[in-house]
């Protein structure tokens, strides 16, 4: 050991940089010589950090502090007892958010995705939350889970989930949103579903006010994100995606923890040349997007929001709701029309980007009409950065030249994140009687394609499966929901090893050189 400590500093540096963060911090305790060499050695801490994690976009980090927090984060998450880790929620939230903020692409996509950049930071965090007790201690502390546990006292032994402060509830909800895989059950019982309680929040018209801009924001006019609202929307949409049996096609966005939940995590498509406006766009608006929209039958919606006997206290949550929703899958093509300076209520760091687009429902009807003309519609909107630093999307759907629906959403993970946008849709005139509901959209490609042809609106692998009836509205949501049990890990590993079905479909189409329009036409023939 004395011989090692006597080596020249540059050689010692080359040796020690191969240590893990835990080993480097432990080595400081071995001797005063090692302590003196390691303590404050930012270059050594930087090299150890970048060897084990992503190279951060920022070059001026406090490398030693970051490594210490990462070691502490791993140590907290390794604790076996729930109570020993639960009171570290604030620290865990801060450490995870910083680690995702400092994430960067490894130069290739994740194994189950064409669009999500691979990240060592995201993989590290996802590994921590494979432990069920970590999910319970840090992802299930919002009001949503408190209500579930209150209704099912046998769902778990987490007392602090019901007594967490408002700030802690927001931190936990945001972690759940970054986790990205909706938790549909609490504990080990299938009956303890989060969905009915999430739906009761999503469709409660009292949440849609001028102060919240009818979106997933706090009721304070500052456009601060209300992560408990975003969480409820994510759970409701995740349940419906599972019920439609399309999760496997969108597994990177809806079934892969922390995948794409960081800035610039969308893998751009190779392009020969960018339009001048696209080159100036910091948000990556132009391209193809998948969108999901859910809504209640209006009778159910009205009876839920305007019951005969209203709650004595207007602030009481509405009862859990599980009457079934309609789901629409939509493909959007968007392109930028203008870029303007930020307004006084926006962050001054990035501009406001305006866009237009064409959307098409993959279902046979839209709204309560069976008229095929309504399957295609125009849209417009804008993207901006809030003062809080979150990406806010506003969209307006246009039918036959008339504005009809509006939406407000927040991009989970930040600018150009692959995770996508989650928010609310509602009447463009802010009708206090509704309707309103949840929506989300995420980017599929940088290519806008042809907006004037049906062929240009559909990705090959998806339309083949959709047109051949692989998706069923009669599926059993209970059978599709994830059952959180460590005994299922081995089965899940086997499933994750299988190549995504979408990859197989793409390969088949490429081999056969089939035209999408021909596929659709053939599928429609009796």
C-alpha positions in Angstrom: 0.0 0.0 0.0 2.8 2.4 0.8 4.4 1.6 -2.5 1.2 2.5 -4.3 0.9 5.8 -2.4 4.4 6.7 -3.4 3.7 6.5 -7.2 3.8 9.7 -9.2 0.5 11.5 -9.2 -0.2 11.0 -12.9 0.3 7.2 -12.6 -1.8 7.0 -9.4 -4.5 9.0 -11.2 -4.5 6.5 -14.1 -4.9 3.6 -11.6 -7.5 5.1 -9.4 -9.8 6.3 -12.2 -10.7 2.6 -12.8 -12.3 2.3 -9.4 -16.0 2.4 -8.9 -17.5 5.5 -7.1 -18.0 3.4 -3.9 -14.4 2.2 -4.0 -13.0 5.7 -4.6 -14.9 7.1 -1.6 -13.8 4.1 0.6 -10.2 4.5 -0.4 -10.1 8.0 1.2 -10.5 6.3 4.6 -7.5 4.0 4.1 -4.8 6.5 4.9 -4.1 10.1 5.2 -2.0 10.0 2.0 -5.0 8.7 0.0 -7.3 11.1 1.6 -5.1 14.0 0.7 -4.7 12.9 -2.9 -8.4 12.1 -3.5 -10.2 14.9 -1.5 -10.8 17.8 -3.8 -9.2 16.1 -6.8 -11.9 17.2 -9.3 -10.1 15.7 -12.3 -10.1 12.2 -10.7 -13.7 12.4 -9.6 -14.7 13.6 -13.1 -12.9 10.6 -14.7 -14.5 8.1 -12.3 -17.9 9.7 -13.0 -17.6 9.7 -16.8 -16.3 6.1 -16.8 -19.4 4.8 -14.9 -22.1 7.2 -16.1 -23.0 9.4 -19.1 -20.8 12.4 -19.9 -23.0 15.3 -18.8 -23.9 18.1 -21.2 -22.6 20.6 -18.6 -18.8 20.5 -18.0 -18.8 22.5 -14.8 -20.3 20.0 -12.3 -19.2 19.6 -8.8 -17.9 16.1 -9.6 -17.0 15.1 -6.1 -20.4 16.0 -4.7 -22.2 14.3 -7.6 -20.3 11.1 -6.9 -21.0 11.2 -3.2 -24.7 11.7 -3.9 -24.8 8.8 -6.3 -23.1 6.5 -3.8 -25.6 7.6 -1.1 -28.5 7.1 -3.5 -27.4 3.5 -4.2 -26.9 2.9 -0.4 -30.4 4.3 0.5 -32.0 2.1 -2.2 -30.2 -1.0 -1.0 -31.7 -0.7 2.5 -34.1 -3.6 3.1 -36.6 -1.9 5.4 -39.2 0.4 4.0 -39.1 2.8 6.9 -35.3 3.1 6.6 -35.6 4.5 3.1 -39.0 6.3 3.0 -37.8 9.4 4.8 -35.1 10.0 2.1 -37.7 10.9 -0.5 -36.5 14.5 -0.9 -32.9 13.4 -1.4 -33.8 10.6 -3.7 -36.0 12.9 -5.8 -33.2 15.4 -6.1 -30.5 12.8 -6.9 -32.6 11.1 -9.6 -33.7 14.3 -11.2 -30.1 15.5 -11.4 -28.9 12.2 -12.8 -31.5 12.3 -15.6 -30.7 15.9 -16.3 -27.1 15.0 -16.7 -27.9 12.1 -19.0 -26.6 12.0 -22.5 -26.8 9.6 -25.5 -24.5 6.6 -25.8 -24.8 7.0 -29.6 -27.3 4.3 -30.2 -30.9 3.5 -29.2 -32.2 1.4 -26.4 -32.7 -2.3 -27.2 -36.5 -2.1 -27.5 -36.7 1.2 -29.3 -35.9 3.0 -32.6 -36.2 6.5 -31.0 -35.0 6.3 -27.4 -31.4 7.0 -26.9 -29.5 4.5 -24.7 -28.2 6.1 -21.4 -26.1 4.6 -18.6 -27.7 7.1 -16.2 -31.2 6.0 -17.1 -30.2 2.3 -16.9 -28.6 2.9 -13.5 -31.8 4.5 -12.1 -34.0 1.9 -13.6 -31.9 -0.8 -11.9 -32.5 0.8 -8.5 -36.2 0.8 -9.0 -36.4 -2.9 -9.9 -36.7 -3.3 -6.1 -40.4 -3.3 -5.2 -39.7 -1.5 -1.8 -38.0 1.3 -3.7 -41.1 1.8 -5.9 -43.3 1.8 -2.8 -41.1 4.2 -0.8 -40.5 6.8 -3.6 -43.0 6.3 -6.4 -46.2 5.6 -4.4 -46.4 8.6 -2.0 -48.9 10.8 -3.9 -52.5 11.4 -3.1 -53.5 8.8 -5.7 -51.9 6.0 -3.8 -53.0 7.4 -0.4 -56.6 7.1 -1.7 -56.0 3.5 -2.9 -54.6 2.5 0.4 -57.3 4.2 2.3 -59.9 2.2 0.4 -58.0 -1.0 0.7 -56.3 -1.0 4.1 -54.7 -4.4 3.3 -52.9 -3.1 0.2 -49.7 -2.2 2.1 -48.1 -1.1 5.3 -47.0 2.4 4.2 -48.3 4.9 6.8 -46.4 7.8 5.4 -48.1 7.6 2.0 -51.2 9.0 3.6 -49.5 11.7 5.6 -46.9 13.0 3.1 -46.7 16.8 2.8 -47.9 18.4 -0.4 -44.3 18.9 -1.6 -43.5 15.2 -1.0 -46.6 14.2 -2.9 -45.5 16.3 -5.9 -41.9 14.9 -5.7 -43.2 11.3 -5.6 -45.7 11.9 -8.4 -42.9 13.4 -10.6 -40.7 10.4 -9.9 -43.5 8.1 -11.0 -44.0 10.1 -14.2 -40.2 9.9 -15.0 -40.4 6.2 -14.2 -42.9 6.2 -17.0 -44.4 2.7 -16.5 -47.8 3.3 -14.9 -48.2 1.5 -11.6 -51.7 0.0 -12.1 -51.8 -2.1 -8.8 -50.7 -1.4 -5.3 -49.2 -4.2 -3.2 -49.8 -7.8 -4.1 -53.6 -7.7 -4.7 -55.1 -7.3 -8.2 -58.1 -5.7 -6.6 -56.1 -2.6 -5.4 -56.3 -0.8 -8.7 -55.1 2.7 -9.1 -57.1 3.3 -12.3 -60.5 4.1 -10.8 -59.0 6.7 -8.5 -56.8 8.2 -11.3 -59.9 8.5 -13.6 -61.9 10.3 -10.9 -59.2 13.0 -10.8 -58.7 13.2 -14.6 -62.4 13.7 -15.4 -63.2 16.0 -12.4 -64.2 19.3 -14.0 -63.2 21.1 -10.8 -59.6 20.5 -11.9 -60.2 22.5 -15.1 -60.0 26.2 -14.2 -58.6 29.5 -15.7 -55.9 29.4 -13.1 -54.7 26.0 -14.2 -55.2 26.9 -17.9 -57.4 23.8 -18.0 -54.2 21.8 -18.1 -51.9 19.8 -15.7 -50.8 22.9 -13.8 -51.1 24.3 -10.3 -53.9 26.6 -9.5 -51.7 29.7 -9.2 -51.3 31.2 -12.7 -47.5 30.5 -12.6 -47.9 27.5 -14.9 -46.1 25.3 -12.4 -46.6 21.7 -13.3 -49.0 19.7 -11.0 -47.3 16.3 -11.1 -50.2 14.6 -9.3 -52.4 15.5 -12.3 -49.8 14.3 -14.8 -49.5 11.1 -12.8 -53.2 10.5 -12.8 -53.4 11.1 -16.5 -50.5 8.7 -17.1 -52.2 5.9 -15.1 -55.5 6.4 -16.9 -53.9 6.3 -20.3 -51.6 3.5 -19.4 -54.5 1.4 -18.3 -56.3 2.0 -21.6 -53.3 1.3 -23.7 -52.9 -2.0 -21.9 -56.6 -2.7 -22.4 -56.2 -2.1 -26.2 -53.3 -4.5 -26.2 -50.9 -2.1 -27.9 -48.4 -1.8 -25.1 -45.9 -4.0 -27.0 -45.8 -1.6 -29.9 -45.1 1.3 -27.6 -43.1 -0.5 -24.9 -40.2 2.0 -25.0 -42.6 4.8 -24.0 -45.1 3.0 -21.8 -43.3 -0.1 -20.4 -39.7 0.8 -20.0 -38.7 2.5 -16.7 -36.9 5.9 -17.1 -36.4 5.3 -20.9 -36.5 8.6 -22.7 -37.1 10.6 -19.4 -34.3 13.1 -19.9 -33.6 16.0 -22.2 -32.6 15.3 -25.8 -33.3 11.6 -25.4 -35.1 11.3 -28.7 -32.8 9.8 -31.3 -33.0 12.0 -34.4 -33.4 10.5 -37.8 -30.6 11.0 -40.3 -31.4 14.0 -42.5 -29.7 15.3 -45.6 -30.7 18.9 -44.9 -32.8 20.7 -42.3 -35.1 23.5 -43.2 -34.0 26.9 -41.8 -36.9 26.9 -39.3 -36.2 23.4 -38.2 -32.6 24.2 -37.6 -33.6 27.0 -35.2 -36.2 24.9 -33.4 -35.0 23.8 -29.9 -38.0 21.5 -29.3 -37.9 19.1 -32.3 -41.5 19.8 -33.3 -41.4 18.7 -37.0 -42.1 15.0 -37.6 -44.5 12.2 -37.0 -46.1 11.7 -33.6 -48.4 9.0 -32.1 -51.2 10.3 -29.9 -53.7 8.7 -27.6 -57.0 10.4 -26.6 -59.5 9.0 -24.1 -63.0 10.1 -23.2 -66.1 9.1 -21.3 -69.6 8.7 -22.7 -71.0 12.1 -22.1 -73.8 10.8 -19.9 -71.3 9.2 -17.6 -69.2 12.3 -17.7 -72.1 14.6 -16.8 -73.5 12.3 -14.1 -70.0 12.1 -12.5 -69.4 15.8 -12.5 -73.0 17.0 -11.7 -74.4 14.4 -9.3 -77.9 14.9 -7.8 -76.4 15.1 -4.3 -73.2 17.1 -4.5 -70.5 16.5 -1.8 -71.1 18.6 1.3 -67.5 19.9 1.0 -66.7 21.0 -2.5 -63.0 20.1 -2.1 -63.6 16.5 -1.4 -62.3 14.1 -4.1 -65.0 12.6 -6.3 -65.5 8.8 -5.8 -63.5 6.3 -7.9 -64.9 5.8 -11.4 -64.7 2.8 -13.6 -67.4 2.9 -16.2 -65.1 2.4 -19.2 -63.6 4.9 -21.6 -63.3 5.2 -25.4 -59.8 5.3 -26.7 -58.5 6.8 -30.0 -55.1 6.3 -31.5 -54.0 9.0 -33.8 -51.0 9.7 -36.0 -50.0 13.4 -36.2 -47.8 15.0 -38.8 -46.5 18.4 -37.8 -44.2 21.1 -39.1 -43.1 24.5 -37.9 -44.6 27.7 -39.3 -42.8 30.4 -37.2 -40.6 31.1 -34.3 -41.1 34.1 -32.0 -39.5 35.5 -28.9 -40.8 34.3 -25.5 -43.6 36.2 -23.8 -43.5 37.8 -20.3 -45.0 34.7 -18.7 -42.6 32.3 -20.4 -39.0 31.4 -19.6 -36.6 33.7 -21.5 -34.2 30.9 -22.2 -36.0 29.5 -25.3 -38.3 30.9 -28.0 -41.9 30.1 -28.7 -42.4 27.7 -31.7 -45.7 27.7 -33.7 -46.7 24.7 -35.8 -49.5 23.2 -37.9 -50.2 19.7 -38.8 -52.5 17.0 -40.1 -53.8 14.2 -37.9 -55.6 11.0 -38.7 -57.4 8.6 -36.3 -56.5 4.9 -36.7 -60.0 4.0 -35.5 -63.1 3.9 -37.6 -64.7 6.8 -35.9 -64.0 10.0 -34.0 -66.1 11.4 -31.3 -69.7 10.3 -31.6 -69.7 10.3 -35.4 -69.1 7.5 -37.8 -68.5 9.8 -40.7 -65.1 8.9 -42.2 -64.5 12.6 -43.1 -63.8 13.2 -39.4 -61.0 10.6 -39.3 -58.7 13.3 -40.7 -58.4 16.7 -39.3 -56.0 19.6 -39.1 -54.2 20.9 -36.0 -52.1 23.8 -34.9 -50.3 24.8 -31.7 -47.3 26.2 -30.0 -44.5 25.0 -27.7 -42.8 27.1 -25.1 -40.7 26.9 -21.9 -42.4 27.8 -18.6 -40.6 29.9 -16.0 -40.2 26.7 -14.1 -38.2 25.3 -17.0 -40.8 22.7 -18.2 -41.8 22.3 -21.8 -45.5 23.3 -22.3 -47.4 22.2 -25.4 -50.7 23.7 -26.6 -52.6 22.1 -29.4 -55.9 22.9 -31.2 -57.8 20.4 -33.3 -59.6 21.8 -36.4 -62.5 20.1 -38.1 -63.8 21.4 -41.4 -62.0 24.7 -40.8 -63.4 25.3 -37.4 -61.5 25.0 -34.1 -63.1 22.4 -31.9 -60.8 20.9 -29.2 -57.8 22.3 -27.3 -55.2 20.6 -25.2 -52.5 21.6 -22.7 -49.6 19.3 -21.8 -46.1 19.1 -20.4 -43.2 17.2 -21.9 -42.0 14.6 -19.3 -38.2 14.6 -19.2 -37.7 18.1 -20.7 -36.7 19.5 -24.1 -36.7 16.9 -26.9 -37.4 14.0 -24.5 -38.5 10.8 -26.1 -41.0 10.2 -23.3 -43.4 12.6 -24.8 -46.2 15.0 -23.7 -48.9 14.3 -21.2 -51.9 16.5 -20.6 -55.6 17.3 -20.9 -57.9 18.0 -23.8 -61.1 20.1 -23.5 -63.5 22.3 -25.5 -61.8 25.1 -27.3 -64.2 27.6 -25.6 -63.5 26.2 -22.2 -67.0 25.0 -21.7 -67.6 24.6 -17.9 -69.8 21.6 -18.7 -67.1 19.8 -20.6 -66.3 17.4 -22.1 -62.7 17.0 -21.2 -60.2 14.2 -20.7 -56.7 12.8 -20.9 -54.3 12.8 -23.8 -50.6 12.1 -24.6 -48.4 12.2 -27.7 -44.8 11.1 -28.3 -42.6 11.3 -31.3 -42.2 8.5 -33.8 -39.9 10.1 -36.4 -38.3 13.3 -37.5 -39.8 12.7 -40.9 -43.0 14.6 -41.6 -43.6 12.5 -44.7 -46.5 13.3 -47.1 -49.4 14.9 -45.3 -51.6 14.7 -48.4 -51.8 11.0 -48.8 -53.0 8.2 -46.5 -49.9 6.3 -47.1 -47.8 9.1 -45.7 -49.6 9.1 -42.4 -49.0 5.5 -41.3 -45.8 3.7 -40.2 -45.6 0.3 -42.0 -45.3 -2.0 -39.0 -48.2 -0.4 -37.1 -50.8 -0.2 -39.9 -50.2 -3.9 -40.8 -51.0 -5.0 -37.3 -53.8 -2.6 -36.9 -55.5 -3.4 -40.2 -55.3 -7.1 -39.6 -57.2 -6.9 -36.4 -54.4 -7.6 -33.9 -55.9 -5.0 -31.5 -59.2 -5.8 -29.8 -61.6 -3.6 -27.9 -62.9 -6.7 -26.2 -59.7 -7.4 -24.4 -59.6 -8.0 -20.7 -57.9 -5.1 -18.9 -57.5 -7.1 -15.7 -55.5 -9.7 -17.6 -53.3 -7.0 -19.3 -52.4 -5.2 -16.1 -49.0 -5.7 -14.5 -49.1 -7.6 -11.3 -46.3 -6.3 -9.1 -44.7 -9.5 -7.6 -41.0 -10.3 -7.4 -41.8 -13.9 -8.3 -42.7 -12.8 -11.8 -39.3 -11.4 -12.5 -38.0 -14.5 -14.2 -41.0 -14.6 -16.6 -40.6 -10.9 -17.4 -36.9 -11.4 -18.2 -37.9 -14.1 -20.7 -40.3 -11.7 -22.3 -37.8 -8.9 -22.4 -35.4 -11.1 -24.2 -37.8 -11.6 -27.1 -37.3 -9.2 -30.1 -40.1 -6.6 -30.3 -42.9 -7.6 -32.5 -42.7 -4.3 -34.2 -39.2 -5.1 -35.4 -40.5 -8.4 -37.0 -43.3 -6.6 -38.8 -40.9 -3.9 -40.1 -38.6 -6.6 -41.4 -41.5 -8.5 -43.1 -42.6 -5.3 -44.8 -39.1 -4.4 -46.0 -38.6 -7.9 -47.4 -41.8 -7.9 -49.3 -41.6 -4.3 -50.4 -45.3 -3.9 -49.7 -47.0 -0.6 -50.2 -49.0 0.6 -47.1 -51.9 1.7 -49.2 -52.1 -1.8 -50.7 -52.1 -3.3 -47.2 -54.9 -1.2 -46.1 -56.9 -1.8 -49.2 -56.4 -5.6 -48.9 -57.4 -5.5 -45.2 -60.7 -3.7 -46.0 -61.7 -6.3 -48.6 -64.2 -8.9 -47.4 
